[in-house]
Amino acid sequence: MKNFSLLILGIILGVVAASFYYNSNDVGAPTEQLPPKPYGFITSETAKKLDEAYNERYNIINDSLFKDPKEEDNRSSWYKLQAIEEYLAYTKHEAKQEGYTLDGLRLYLGAYPDSKEGRGLTTMFFVPTGYKTVSDGSIFSLQGGGKDLPGFGGLNLGSQGTPPGANYPQ
């Protein structure tokens, strides 16, 4: 009986020791695995090259619209992450209610109308894209999307760069 008790005690101590050993190997290890980079991801170096390549166009547009060197057109637009997430949730719901499947967002360049205060500045706004939803059993539900959803609202009113004509990165 004494040997059996020692055997049981040994097994319990072994399980406890093994538990501490395996749990201690995870100390300092990241708890989440890094998600894969999304399609279209670019490095900051590539973003800088794209921004620099736009300089000539920006200067032509800016110089033709603004005669005062202190004035400049927008070159970027910033959106709160919360606003984008809320817009996506709202638009997904709206699309589903209207019989569409949301498959993306398109970013458009626009400009505010000129007013008494001066020239309207460039803005950027999102519109939802997708396709008409068909029955689940249909092979046509695999059709390509990417078309602006008719009659759906967009997301605008991001903040301009500081100053408006500032290059990447700000």
C-alpha positions as CSV (number, residue, x, y, z in Angstrom):
1,M,0.0,0.0,0.0
2,K,2.9,2.3,0.8
3,N,4.4,1.8,-2.7
4,F,1.1,2.4,-4.3
5,S,0.7,5.7,-2.5
6,L,4.2,6.7,-3.5
7,L,3.4,5.8,-7.1
8,I,0.2,8.0,-7.1
9,L,2.2,10.9,-5.4
10,G,4.9,10.5,-8.1
11,I,2.3,10.7,-10.9
12,I,0.7,13.8,-9.4
13,L,4.1,15.5,-8.9
14,G,5.0,14.6,-12.5
15,V,1.9,16.1,-13.9
16,V,2.3,19.3,-11.9
17,A,6.0,19.6,-12.9
18,A,5.2,18.9,-16.6
19,S,2.4,21.5,-16.5
20,F,4.8,24.2,-15.1
21,Y,7.4,23.2,-17.7
22,Y,5.1,23.5,-20.7
23,N,3.5,26.7,-19.5
24,S,6.9,28.3,-18.7
25,N,8.0,27.8,-22.3
26,D,5.2,30.2,-23.5
27,V,6.5,33.0,-21.3
28,G,7.4,36.0,-23.5
29,A,6.0,34.3,-26.6
30,P,3.5,36.4,-28.5
31,T,-0.1,35.5,-27.7
32,E,-1.4,36.3,-31.2
33,Q,0.0,35.3,-34.5
34,L,0.6,38.1,-37.0
35,P,-2.1,38.1,-39.6
36,P,-1.0,37.8,-43.2
37,K,-0.3,41.0,-45.1
38,P,-3.4,42.0,-47.1
39,Y,-3.5,42.0,-50.9
40,G,-2.1,45.3,-52.2
41,F,0.0,46.0,-49.1
42,I,2.9,48.3,-49.9
43,T,5.9,49.3,-47.9
44,S,6.5,52.8,-46.6
45,E,9.3,53.2,-49.1
46,T,6.8,52.4,-51.9
47,A,4.3,54.8,-50.5
48,K,6.9,57.5,-50.5
49,K,7.8,56.8,-54.1
50,L,4.1,57.0,-55.1
51,D,3.7,60.3,-53.2
52,E,6.8,61.8,-54.9
53,A,5.6,60.7,-58.3
54,Y,2.4,62.6,-57.7
55,N,4.3,65.9,-57.0
56,E,4.3,67.1,-60.6
57,R,0.6,66.6,-61.0
58,Y,-0.1,68.2,-57.7
59,N,1.9,71.2,-58.6
60,I,0.1,71.6,-61.9
61,I,-3.3,71.4,-60.2
62,N,-2.3,73.6,-57.3
63,D,-0.6,76.3,-59.3
64,S,-3.5,76.5,-61.8
65,L,-6.1,76.9,-59.0
66,F,-4.4,78.9,-56.3
67,K,-2.6,82.2,-57.2
68,D,-1.6,83.0,-53.6
69,P,1.5,80.9,-52.7
70,K,0.1,80.7,-49.1
71,E,-2.9,78.8,-50.4
72,E,-2.7,75.1,-51.4
73,D,-5.0,72.3,-52.2
74,N,-5.6,69.1,-50.2
75,R,-3.2,66.3,-50.9
76,S,-4.4,63.7,-48.4
77,S,-7.4,62.9,-46.3
78,W,-7.5,61.2,-42.8
79,Y,-10.4,59.2,-41.5
80,K,-11.0,57.9,-37.9
81,L,-10.8,54.1,-37.8
82,Q,-14.1,54.1,-35.9
83,A,-15.8,56.1,-38.7
84,I,-14.6,53.6,-41.3
85,E,-15.7,50.6,-39.2
86,E,-19.1,52.2,-38.6
87,Y,-19.5,53.0,-42.3
88,L,-18.6,49.4,-43.2
89,A,-21.1,47.9,-40.7
90,Y,-23.9,50.4,-41.8
91,T,-23.2,49.7,-45.5
92,K,-23.0,45.9,-45.1
93,H,-26.4,46.0,-43.4
94,E,-27.9,48.4,-46.0
95,A,-26.6,46.3,-48.8
96,K,-28.0,43.1,-47.4
97,Q,-31.4,44.8,-46.8
98,E,-31.4,46.0,-50.5
99,G,-30.4,42.5,-51.9
100,Y,-26.7,43.3,-52.6
101,T,-23.4,41.8,-51.4
102,L,-20.8,44.3,-50.4
103,D,-17.4,43.3,-51.8
104,G,-15.3,46.4,-51.3
105,L,-14.9,50.2,-51.3
106,R,-13.9,52.5,-54.1
107,L,-12.0,55.7,-53.3
108,Y,-12.8,58.7,-55.4
109,L,-11.1,62.1,-55.7
110,G,-13.6,65.0,-55.6
111,A,-13.6,68.7,-54.9
112,Y,-15.9,70.9,-52.9
113,P,-17.6,73.6,-54.9
114,D,-16.0,77.1,-54.9
115,S,-17.7,79.4,-52.4
116,K,-17.4,83.0,-51.1
117,E,-14.6,81.8,-48.8
118,G,-12.5,80.7,-51.8
119,R,-11.7,77.7,-54.0
120,G,-13.1,74.4,-53.0
121,L,-10.4,72.0,-51.8
122,T,-9.9,68.4,-53.1
123,T,-11.5,65.7,-51.0
124,M,-11.5,61.9,-51.1
125,F,-14.6,59.8,-50.5
126,F,-15.5,56.1,-50.3
127,V,-18.4,54.5,-52.0
128,P,-19.5,50.9,-51.6
129,T,-19.1,48.3,-54.3
130,G,-20.6,44.9,-54.8
131,Y,-23.2,42.9,-56.7
132,K,-26.8,41.9,-56.6
133,T,-27.2,38.9,-54.4
134,V,-28.7,35.8,-56.1
135,S,-29.9,32.6,-54.5
136,D,-27.3,30.6,-52.6
137,G,-27.6,27.6,-54.9
138,S,-26.8,29.6,-58.0
139,I,-23.4,29.5,-59.7
140,F,-24.0,33.2,-60.6
141,S,-23.4,34.2,-57.0
142,L,-19.7,33.9,-57.9
143,Q,-19.9,36.8,-60.4
144,G,-17.3,39.5,-60.1
145,G,-18.1,42.6,-58.1
146,G,-16.4,45.9,-57.8
147,K,-19.2,47.9,-59.3
148,D,-20.5,51.0,-57.4
149,L,-23.7,50.1,-55.6
150,P,-26.5,52.3,-57.1
151,G,-28.1,54.8,-54.7
152,F,-25.9,54.0,-51.7
153,G,-24.2,56.8,-49.7
154,G,-20.5,57.3,-49.4
155,L,-18.1,58.2,-46.6
156,N,-16.5,61.7,-46.8
157,L,-15.4,64.4,-44.3
158,G,-12.0,63.1,-43.5
159,S,-9.5,65.6,-42.1
160,Q,-7.2,67.3,-44.5
161,G,-3.4,67.1,-44.2
162,T,-1.5,69.5,-42.0
163,P,-0.7,71.6,-44.0
164,P,-3.1,70.5,-46.8
165,G,-0.3,70.1,-49.3
166,A,2.0,68.1,-47.0
167,N,3.8,65.1,-48.5
168,Y,3.9,61.5,-47.1
169,P,4.7,60.9,-44.3
170,Q,2.9,63.5,-42.2
